[in-house]
């Protein structure tokens, strides 16, 4: 089978465990190790009718017409990988398999799979495993459980919470003859301590920003997201923190500062995040510092702009006294402390005048508008008749996420054309945000104020 599977597709995603560290320790030998790794995967995937549609660094993405073919390819690849005489470093590969709806799009700008939910779940299943481990989603398990290869069984790993996946997912580990069977606990969210809020909307785009900030956070101790209100600083910082949660054994902790009006309550707000109480005769800053001193954690100070001076002083104090912690801050201006790396959060990508309807969902701004519009009115659909008005709305709002979300919420009352025509009075039109959101996120005027 040489055609790309479409409709119901089983995906196999893989990557090398600890590849960044291996590349640093064995920089000269790594290209040869990667080449052999690629050869093994290519042979196993092709032998079982799979098609490799993307290779990024040491990560493989392959598609299969049947779930059984994907499972057989994974088992064969793991056997060869685990019996290979690796030298000077052992290559261990984690694998995740999931089945769902996806369509192959042969676009002139570049072919790709359309089916975000299926692809995202496959990535999450793979990412919580360990080198040598094969994990399956519930859907794939149901498809292969009654026709497993010989000497192969599926071990239940229970219901698990995966990053950015609303519902828990029952995961299964493949156990087969001659394969490793014992691994550390899965790195699902239950395994890590944190207080990150559940995100009720999907994370749109920002692939480049996430890649850049992940690299920065690896080498820096304080990273500050700056930009005008509504550009998505908070959402990006939470997404980055969620994707890095496994890197901090003592957790990831959010301190929401927007509701805080008086600077003197900042340290008590941080203390309450960790359930710390004031001790008589001991300054609260000392209690917090002593608690954090030996911990390896990530602290998120969100919306610092109205408390910028006290945030800068406390962040500087904690960084100097707690050597194993890192800080992400979001603000309209930098903290201005030693060691700070500032990252300006851009607006979402915008279509140009030449963009046709078929390519609109490739742009972050129009994708966000469409998703939020459907949420507001399930009957909404992006069509040739309204595509130009959706483009106009996103462009006139400069790709600012909050403004686009507020505009999309008006789909309950207006057509895209009517919204575009009313944008001359943005303050009057862009209201009606979530009643549970912070006041500054409910209207455009409140945001500017």
C-alpha angles and dihedrals in degrees: 000000000000102000119099111257115246136178105028107019133177114216129201115199123184141174139171116260112239094000094153092056092045091051090054096046097041104028095151097046099039098084091058092045091050091048092054090045089053092049092053093048094045092052095047094046094047092046090060099045096262128143124217105219101170138024119182114177104306094341120105127198117192134174128212135190091222135033091227092058090052092050093048091049092051093049093047092047092049092050091053093043092050095047095044115113096236117191139217090355131023116239113219119186129199119207136196128191126194135164127212149115117316138147128209111232116199096200120175088232091056136314118254145158117263112207109094097180094053095044093045092051091049090053092049093048091052095044096059094057133084135238110292093019127119116201128190132199121232092257093054091044091056091051097050105028096094095045106041121160116258118286090013129120137170118236117206114237093184133235110327137190113229126194113271092358110120098205126051114255125217106228130199131198120219112233115191139163113282093009127115109264107178120072139160117268115293112265094238121142093266088066095059132061117233143131099219113146120243109257112227095193130056121257108252120214119307092133092141093046092050093049092049096046093045088057091047094049090052092061103026133064101210124035120182123197111208133181143109120304116283098025092116102258093146095046092049093048092050092048092049091048092049092051092048097045093108090059094066115064092193094050145247117283130194122208109191109206103174094093092047113100104170119062092212090071096057097093092045089051090054090046092052090052087065094036091247120158129207115261117214112256094010120100110240091232088061092050091052093045093050091050094050098038098094099027126108103217146130119240120199117203103192124197100005099163098101091045098036099137097048091042090053093049095047094043090051091048094050094046092052094048103034107054097181100053131089131199134216114193129185119202144137088248136029122268090233098219132137114276094019119145113202121209119188110215110222127213119263119280115272132211118240128228092268095055114117125213094259091061099043094093089058087073120079097222097052091042090054092047092050094048093047092044091054089049090054094041117016089199093062117111133174106246139169088258096057102027095093091051092049088051090049092050094051093045095049089049090053093235092289105160099215093048090049091050091051091049092049090052088064090066085092088071109019141039119242088257092054091048091050091050092050097050091097085081099043094161092058096041103041100070133104101077120160113306088222094054122098111277091250089059097052099072136018091235092055089050092053092044 
